[in-house]
Amino acid sequence: MQSIISVSGLSKTYASGFRALKNIDLDIGRGEIFALLGPNGAGKTTLISIICGIVNPSQGKVLVDGKDIVTDYRAARTTIGLVPQELHTDAFETVWATCSFSRGLFGKPANPAHIEKVLKELSLWDKKDNKIMTLSGGMKRRVMIAKALSHEPQVLFLDEPTAGVDVKLRKDMWEVVRALRASGVTIILTTHYIEEAQDMADRVGVISGGELILVEEKNELMRKLGRKQLALHLQKPLAAIPPALASHNLTLADDGSELIYTYDTQSERTGITALLQGLNEAGLRFNDLNTTQSSLEDIFVGLVSQKPGAGQ
């Protein structure tokens, strides 16, 4: 994998003494979609801000397309488009003017055809002459994306891009993201909608307490850490799990009418055969059964809760 972003030994300690990032090492491949997940205050926005040259690191180095974000700031920053969480737009400017002006800020010559293309892809073309103050929150969010794309960046950071956006606009936005990736743009996103990361990302990074605790290909992460649950719907509710079944790691749910068995799909033996035999010997009968696979959200919550100090 050819890296377009390389982060090594990155730390950030603020004047108050708060250490927001601790020895981050991260490489992001050219043309991939990378999802950065973490609870509030984990360091996601600080990491993005340093890579984008907005915040200075205390230690470490960041290269964007081979350019140092500190010593070669202008060249590195021109490579990047950033859509921040907060809506920062000139309320009295039109959509067209603010996108065109943003392109000029990066030293790019005027290119009305490119601005038109971006606005049409984001379903903003019919709003091009509207003042931003007249737009809905979802529309303003899309204007922020259009501004970030105005100078044709190779890397696009999306920091909670669908916050406050309705379901339809969210789906439209992800279609744009897929098209951008197909054109070679590298996408780094943070999101609270973990199902979006599960659907969109090639790789996932989990950050907690300023530390990058895991970076893994999404499918491999699901394979390694995902677990399945077998739910057995009993004919007669139980007050408690019979002692003879204690070794099977069962839980009782739904007012005693459902037995839940959790197992690792990657182990040599799932234990399901032994469980069914034990149920038969205990005289328990069930009407139905179904299995569910752990989601990326389940895995994320598990990882963060296992980290020392999590939730403090």
C-alpha positions as CSV (number, residue, x, y, z in Angstrom):
1,M,0.0,0.0,0.0
2,Q,1.4,3.4,-1.1
3,S,1.0,5.9,1.8
4,I,-0.3,9.4,1.0
5,I,-0.3,10.3,4.8
6,S,2.4,9.1,7.2
7,V,2.2,10.0,10.9
8,S,5.1,9.0,13.2
9,G,5.6,9.5,16.9
10,L,2.9,12.2,17.0
11,S,2.0,13.7,20.4
12,K,0.2,16.8,21.5
13,T,0.2,18.3,25.0
14,Y,-1.6,21.6,25.5
15,A,-0.4,24.5,27.7
16,S,-2.8,23.3,30.4
17,G,-0.9,20.1,30.6
18,F,-3.6,18.0,29.0
19,R,-2.0,15.4,26.7
20,A,-4.5,15.0,23.8
21,L,-2.4,12.6,21.7
22,K,0.2,10.0,22.7
23,N,2.7,8.6,20.3
24,I,0.5,8.1,17.3
25,D,1.9,6.1,14.3
26,L,-0.4,5.9,11.3
27,D,-0.1,5.3,7.6
28,I,-3.1,6.0,5.3
29,G,-3.0,4.5,1.8
30,R,-3.6,6.5,-1.4
31,G,-7.2,6.1,-2.6
32,E,-8.6,4.4,0.5
33,I,-11.5,5.3,2.8
34,F,-10.2,5.3,6.4
35,A,-12.7,5.6,9.3
36,L,-11.4,7.0,12.5
37,L,-13.7,6.1,15.4
38,G,-13.5,7.1,19.1
39,P,-15.7,8.5,21.9
40,N,-16.0,12.2,22.5
41,G,-12.7,13.7,23.7
42,A,-10.7,10.7,22.4
43,G,-8.4,12.9,20.2
44,K,-10.0,12.5,16.7
45,T,-10.4,16.2,16.0
46,T,-6.9,17.0,17.4
47,L,-5.3,14.4,15.2
48,I,-7.1,15.7,12.1
49,S,-6.3,19.3,13.0
50,I,-2.5,18.4,13.2
51,I,-2.5,16.5,9.9
52,C,-4.2,19.5,8.3
53,G,-1.7,22.0,9.7
54,I,-4.2,23.8,11.9
55,V,-2.7,22.7,15.2
56,N,1.0,22.3,15.8
57,P,2.2,19.0,17.2
58,S,4.3,18.8,20.4
59,Q,6.3,15.9,19.0
60,G,6.4,13.8,15.9
61,K,6.2,14.2,12.2
62,V,3.4,14.3,9.6
63,L,4.0,13.8,5.8
64,V,1.2,14.4,3.3
65,D,2.1,13.1,-0.2
66,G,5.7,13.3,1.0
67,K,5.5,16.9,2.1
68,D,6.1,17.9,5.8
69,I,3.0,19.6,7.2
70,V,5.2,21.9,9.3
71,T,8.3,22.7,7.2
72,D,6.5,22.6,3.8
73,Y,3.1,23.7,5.0
74,R,1.8,25.4,1.9
75,A,2.5,22.5,-0.5
76,A,1.2,20.0,2.0
77,R,-2.0,21.9,2.8
78,T,-2.9,22.4,-0.8
79,T,-3.1,18.6,-1.1
80,I,-5.8,18.5,1.6
81,G,-9.5,19.4,1.7
82,L,-11.1,19.6,5.2
83,V,-14.8,19.5,6.2
84,P,-14.9,20.4,9.9
85,Q,-17.6,19.6,12.3
86,E,-18.6,23.2,12.8
87,L,-20.3,25.2,10.0
88,H,-17.9,28.0,9.0
89,T,-19.3,29.9,6.1
90,D,-19.8,33.5,5.2
91,A,-23.6,33.8,5.7
92,F,-24.0,36.7,3.3
93,E,-22.1,35.2,0.4
94,T,-23.7,33.0,-2.3
95,V,-22.8,29.4,-2.7
96,W,-21.0,30.0,-6.0
97,A,-19.0,32.9,-4.6
98,T,-17.8,31.1,-1.4
99,C,-16.7,28.0,-3.4
100,S,-14.9,30.0,-6.0
101,F,-13.2,32.2,-3.4
102,S,-12.1,29.1,-1.5
103,R,-10.4,27.7,-4.6
104,G,-8.5,31.0,-5.0
105,L,-7.3,30.8,-1.4
106,F,-5.2,27.8,-2.4
107,G,-3.7,29.6,-5.3
108,K,-5.6,27.7,-8.0
109,P,-6.7,29.5,-11.1
110,A,-10.4,30.1,-11.7
111,N,-12.2,27.0,-13.0
112,P,-16.0,27.6,-13.3
113,A,-16.4,24.1,-14.9
114,H,-15.0,22.4,-11.9
115,I,-17.1,24.4,-9.4
116,E,-20.2,23.6,-11.5
117,K,-19.3,19.9,-11.5
118,V,-18.9,19.9,-7.7
119,L,-22.1,21.8,-7.0
120,K,-24.1,19.5,-9.3
121,E,-22.6,16.3,-7.7
122,L,-23.7,17.7,-4.3
123,S,-27.2,18.7,-5.5
124,L,-26.4,22.3,-4.9
125,W,-26.5,23.6,-8.5
126,D,-30.0,25.1,-8.1
127,K,-28.8,26.9,-5.0
128,K,-25.7,28.4,-6.5
129,D,-27.0,32.0,-6.4
130,N,-28.6,31.7,-2.9
131,K,-27.0,33.3,0.1
132,I,-25.7,30.7,2.5
133,M,-27.8,32.2,5.4
134,T,-31.0,31.1,3.5
135,L,-30.0,27.4,3.4
136,S,-31.0,24.6,5.7
137,G,-28.4,23.0,8.0
138,G,-28.1,20.0,5.6
139,M,-27.5,22.3,2.7
140,K,-24.9,24.3,4.6
141,R,-23.1,21.0,5.4
142,R,-22.9,20.2,1.7
143,V,-21.6,23.7,0.9
144,M,-18.8,22.9,3.3
145,I,-18.0,19.8,1.3
146,A,-18.1,21.8,-1.9
147,K,-15.7,24.3,-0.5
148,A,-13.3,21.6,0.6
149,L,-13.4,20.1,-3.0
150,S,-13.1,23.4,-4.8
151,H,-9.3,23.2,-5.1
152,E,-9.2,19.6,-6.2
153,P,-7.5,18.0,-3.2
154,Q,-6.0,14.6,-3.2
155,V,-7.0,14.0,0.4
156,L,-10.4,14.8,1.9
157,F,-11.0,14.9,5.7
158,L,-14.7,14.6,6.7
159,D,-15.1,15.3,10.4
160,E,-18.6,14.2,11.3
161,P,-19.8,15.1,7.8
162,T,-23.4,13.9,8.2
163,A,-24.1,15.5,11.6
164,G,-27.5,17.2,11.3
165,V,-28.1,15.8,7.8
166,D,-31.3,13.9,7.1
167,V,-31.3,10.3,5.9
168,K,-31.8,11.0,2.2
169,L,-29.1,13.7,2.0
170,R,-26.8,11.4,4.0
171,K,-27.2,8.7,1.4
172,D,-26.6,11.2,-1.4
173,M,-23.4,12.4,0.3
174,W,-22.0,8.9,0.6
175,E,-22.6,8.4,-3.1
176,V,-20.4,11.4,-3.7
177,V,-17.8,10.0,-1.4
178,R,-17.7,6.7,-3.3
179,A,-17.4,8.6,-6.6
180,L,-14.5,10.7,-5.1
181,R,-12.7,7.5,-4.0
182,A,-13.2,6.0,-7.4
183,S,-11.5,9.1,-8.9
184,G,-8.5,8.5,-6.7
185,V,-9.2,10.9,-3.7
186,T,-8.2,9.5,-0.3
187,I,-11.1,9.9,2.3
188,I,-10.5,10.1,6.0
189,L,-13.7,10.3,8.0
190,T,-14.9,10.4,11.6
191,T,-18.5,9.6,12.3
192,H,-20.8,8.8,15.2
193,Y,-22.9,6.7,12.8
194,I,-20.8,3.6,13.1
195,E,-22.9,1.8,10.5
196,E,-21.6,4.3,8.0
197,A,-18.0,3.3,8.8
198,Q,-19.0,-0.3,8.5
199,D,-20.6,0.3,5.1
200,M,-18.0,2.7,3.7
201,A,-14.6,2.2,5.1
202,D,-11.7,0.0,3.8
203,R,-9.9,0.3,7.1
204,V,-10.8,1.4,10.6
205,G,-8.8,3.1,13.3
206,V,-10.0,3.2,16.9
207,I,-8.7,6.0,19.1
208,S,-9.3,6.3,22.9
209,G,-7.7,8.5,25.5
210,G,-5.4,10.0,22.9
211,E,-4.0,6.6,21.9
212,L,-4.5,4.7,18.6
213,I,-5.5,1.4,20.1
214,L,-6.2,-0.4,16.8
215,V,-5.8,0.0,13.1
216,E,-7.2,-2.9,11.0
217,E,-8.8,-3.7,7.6
218,K,-12.6,-3.6,8.3
219,N,-13.3,-7.1,7.1
220,E,-10.3,-8.5,9.0
221,L,-11.4,-6.7,12.1
222,M,-14.9,-8.2,11.8
223,R,-13.3,-11.6,11.2
224,K,-11.0,-11.4,14.2
225,L,-13.2,-9.7,16.8
226,G,-16.7,-10.3,15.5
227,R,-18.7,-12.9,17.5
228,K,-21.9,-14.6,16.8
229,Q,-24.8,-15.2,19.1
230,L,-27.2,-18.1,18.9
231,A,-30.7,-17.2,20.3
232,L,-32.8,-20.2,21.4
233,H,-36.5,-19.4,21.9
234,L,-37.7,-21.8,24.5
235,Q,-41.1,-23.5,24.6
236,K,-41.4,-22.8,28.4
237,P,-39.7,-19.9,30.2
238,L,-36.9,-20.6,32.7
239,A,-36.4,-19.0,36.1
240,A,-32.7,-19.8,35.9
241,I,-30.2,-21.6,33.8
242,P,-30.0,-25.3,34.9
243,P,-26.6,-26.1,36.6
244,A,-26.0,-28.8,34.0
245,L,-25.7,-26.1,31.4
246,A,-23.5,-23.8,33.4
247,S,-20.3,-24.6,31.4
248,H,-21.8,-23.3,28.1
249,N,-21.6,-19.6,28.9
250,L,-25.3,-19.0,28.4
251,T,-27.4,-15.9,29.4
252,L,-31.1,-15.8,30.0
253,A,-33.1,-13.1,28.2
254,D,-36.6,-12.0,27.4
255,D,-38.1,-12.9,30.8
256,G,-36.5,-16.3,30.7
257,S,-38.0,-17.4,27.4
258,E,-34.7,-17.1,25.4
259,L,-31.3,-18.6,25.9
260,I,-28.4,-16.7,24.3
261,Y,-25.2,-18.5,23.4
262,T,-22.1,-16.5,22.3
263,Y,-19.4,-18.1,20.4
264,D,-16.3,-17.4,18.3
265,T,-16.7,-18.3,14.6
266,Q,-13.0,-18.6,14.2
267,S,-12.4,-21.3,16.8
268,E,-12.0,-24.9,15.8
269,R,-15.2,-25.8,17.6
270,T,-18.2,-23.6,18.2
271,G,-19.6,-25.8,20.9
272,I,-23.1,-25.6,19.4
273,T,-23.3,-29.5,19.0
274,A,-22.5,-30.0,22.7
275,L,-24.9,-27.2,23.7
276,L,-27.8,-28.8,21.8
277,Q,-27.0,-32.2,23.3
278,G,-26.9,-30.6,26.8
279,L,-30.3,-28.9,26.2
280,N,-31.8,-32.3,25.2
281,E,-30.4,-34.0,28.2
282,A,-31.8,-31.2,30.4
283,G,-35.2,-31.7,28.8
284,L,-35.4,-28.2,27.4
285,R,-37.2,-27.7,24.1
286,F,-37.2,-24.6,21.8
287,N,-39.5,-23.4,19.1
288,D,-37.1,-21.4,17.1
289,L,-33.5,-20.3,16.9
290,N,-31.6,-17.5,15.1
291,T,-28.0,-16.2,14.9
292,T,-26.7,-12.7,14.8
293,Q,-23.2,-11.4,14.0
294,S,-21.5,-8.7,16.0
295,S,-21.6,-5.3,14.3
296,L,-18.7,-2.9,14.1
297,E,-20.4,-0.9,16.8
298,D,-20.3,-3.9,19.1
299,I,-16.6,-4.3,18.4
300,F,-15.9,-0.6,18.9
301,V,-17.7,-0.4,22.3
302,G,-15.9,-3.6,23.4
303,L,-12.5,-2.2,22.5
304,V,-13.0,1.2,24.1
305,S,-14.5,-0.3,27.3
306,Q,-11.4,-2.7,27.6
307,K,-9.0,0.2,27.5
308,P,-7.7,1.1,31.0
309,G,-9.3,4.3,32.2
310,A,-12.1,4.1,29.7
311,G,-15.2,6.0,30.8
312,Q,-13.4,8.0,33.4
